[in-house]
Amino acid sequence: MTTLLLRLGAPLQSWGTSSRFVRRNTDRAPSRSGILGILAAAQGRRRTDPLEELLDLRIGVRIDQPGQLERDFQTARTRDGSTSMPLSYRFYLADAVFAVAVEGEQALLESLEQALRSPVFPLFLGRRSCPPAGKLLHGLREDALRERLEQHPWLASPWVQRRHQSPTVERDIVIDCPPDAVDAELVRDEPISFDPRERRYGWRSIHRYPFPIPNPAYRAPQAVTTSQATADPFDPMAAFEGIS
């Protein structure tokens, strides 16, 4: 199979699968419905258009930069200002980065890649106020979903990579799996209809597991010579030793 790799990063993202009424939560990783929504928007599909072609795609997510959970609240009043509406709460992920692999037929993925280069509708990461930032497309490759996520370089921000003083970092990978797979979890984010009049979502099975990713910013400590180890740290002339 062929995989298309995306980098979903932005100052704010929100991937709600359990939002109700005045509380709009976010998951810790992009939802399948949210990712397929991005692809559908790039193609120019309207919310009432069928999704059958996209539902055959397999999705995998690597949480390269978990980000921080942020809460916002909004107030509203009627137009004449006489009545206050209930407070509503919005939850976001700040400074998060995800590697997203989409697996499917090569012809379909090539058309999706082209659509993402010149999208018909604006792209956003969960909510309209959250456009993607940075390089979105990271290429097509003849590879399976799991292998692509395990082998692709770490996509976290450079400052995050430098902060980790280790040769590898462990990151969670979430991939689609059969319902009878070992350690399968059920999540309700399989889009059936995006129609605002009748939004419907089904259940899907996912497998979540940690995987070590090489850290490109890691630098091994330099060996300390005997003279450096025994030198007086308060001697200002020690730096000139050995210079003739």
N, C-alpha and C positions, 0 to 999 in steps of 0.2 A: 504493500500500500504506500501511498504518498502522504506526507504530513506538511502542513503549513504552520510555521511558528510565528506567534505574535508576542509582542511585549506590551503588556497593559500596565502603564505607569502614569500617575498624575498626582497633583497636590491632594485631590480628594477623589474617592471612589465610593460607591455604595451599591451593594448587591443583596437586596432584600428578597427573601423567599418566604418570610413569615410576618410581613407587615400587616397591621390591622388598625383601622380607624386613625387615631391621632398619634400612634407610635409607629415610626417607620424604621425598622431595624436594618442592619447590614450583616451579611455573612462575612467570614474571615477570608473567603476566596471567591473569585468570580463564579456565578451560577451558570449552569448550562443555558438556561433561558436568556440570561443576559448576553452571553457570548453569541448565541444564535441570533439574538436581536441586533447585535452589531453587524453581523454578516448580512442579515436581511436589509438593514438600513443602507448598507453600502451598495447592495444590488438595486435598491429602489423599491423594494416590496413595501406595500402598505399594510397596516395592521390587520386588515380584513383579507389579505391575500393568503393562499395556502402555503404551508411550510414543509410539505412532504419531502422535497428534495433535500432540505437541510436536516431533517430529522434522522437521516441515515448516517450523518457524520458522527464520529467518535471524538470525544473531548477529553483532554487531560490538562491539568494545571499544576505548575510547580510554584510554590510560594517563596519566591526569591527574596522578598523584602516584606515582612508581615505588616509593617506600618503600625500606627497607633489609632485606637478607637477614639473618635471625637463625637461629642453630642452637641447639637444645635436645637434651639427651640424657636418657633415662629408664632407670632400673634397676628390676629386678623379681626377686623371689625366690618360691620355692614357698611354699605356705601355712604349712608347718611351719618355714620359714626355713632349711632345710638345704641348699638348692641355689640358686645364683645363675643367673638367666637372662641371655642375651647383652644387652649394651648396645644400645639402639636410639636412632637419631638422628632428630630431627624438624626440618624446616626451615620457616620462616615468613617472610612479608613483614610488616614492621612499619611502621605509619603509611602505608600505601598507599591510594590512592583511584582508582577506575576508573569511567568513564562507560560503561554497557552499554546498547546499543540492541537491542531485539528486534523484528523485522519479521514481520508475518503478517496474517492476516485480522482485520478490525476486531472482529468478534464474539468471537473467541477471545481477543484481547488485552484487550478490556473485561472478560471473565471472569477473566483472569489478574490484571489490576489490582485487581479486587475481592477476589480470593483473597489477594493480597499485603497488602491492608489488614487482613485478618482471617485469617491463615494457620491451617490445621488443625494442621500440625506445626511445631515451632520451625524458624526459618531460621538457617542458618549458612554461613559463607564458606569452604567447603572441608572444615572439620573442626568437630565439635560444640562444641569449645572456642572457636570464633571467631564469635560472633554479630555481625550488622551493627550499626553505630553511625551516628547521624545520620539525615538524611532519605533514605529509600530510594527513594520514587517521585517521578519528575519529569515525569509526565504523558504522555498519548497525543497524537499529532499525525499528521496526514495528510502523510507525508513518507517519502522513501526512506531506507534504512539509512545510507548513506554521507553524505547531506546532513544528516541529523539529528546525526551525530557531529561533522561539520565546523562546524555552525552553533551548536550549543548552547554556552552560556557555560562557561568553565573551572570545574570543580568541586573543584579542589584546596583544601586548608585555607587560611584567610586568612593565616596566618603564612608559608606557602609562597609564596603570591602576592606578599606584601610583600617577600620575600627576593629575588625576581627583578626586578632594576632594568632592565626592558626592556618596550617596548609589546606585544610578542608573545612567546610561548614555543612552542618546537617540541615536539610530542608525537606519539608513535607511535599509529597506528590499525591495528587488526587486524580484518579482516572476512572472512566466508565468500566464497568465489569458486569458479568452475568449475575443474575440474582442468586444463584447457588454457589458463587465464589466464596472462598474462605475469607472471613473478616469483612464481608460485604456490609455496607451501610445503606439505608434508604433515605433519600432526600426527595422533596417534592419540588423539582424545578425543571421538569420535562414539559416544554411548551406544547400545548395542544391548539390554543388559539390566542392571538394577541389582540383580538377584537375588543375594544373598550366596552362594548355592550355585553360581552360574554367571554371574559378572560378565563381560560382554563389551563390547569397544569396537572401533569401526571407524576407518578413516582418513578424513580430510576435508582439503580444500584451503583455505588461507587466503592472503590478500594483506596484507602489512605495509608501511606507508608513513608517513613523517613529515608532519605538517601543522601550520602556525602557528595558534595560538589567541590571541586578544586577552587581555591581562592587565588585569583590572579594577582592580588595585591600583596600576598604574603611574601615576606623577605626573611630568609633564615638569619638568625643572629650570627655576627662575625666572631670568629675565634679571637680570644684575648691572649696576647703574647705574655711571656713571663715578666718582661720588663714593664709592660703596661700594668700587670696585676700587682707588682710590688712598688710601683711608683707612688710617690706622695701626691695625693689628689690636690693638695693645697700648694704645691710647688709650681709657680708660674713658669719656671724654666724647663719643666719636664717635657713640654711639647717640642723643645729644640734638641733633645737628646739624639745623638746619631747623625746630626747635621754638621758637616764640616765646611 
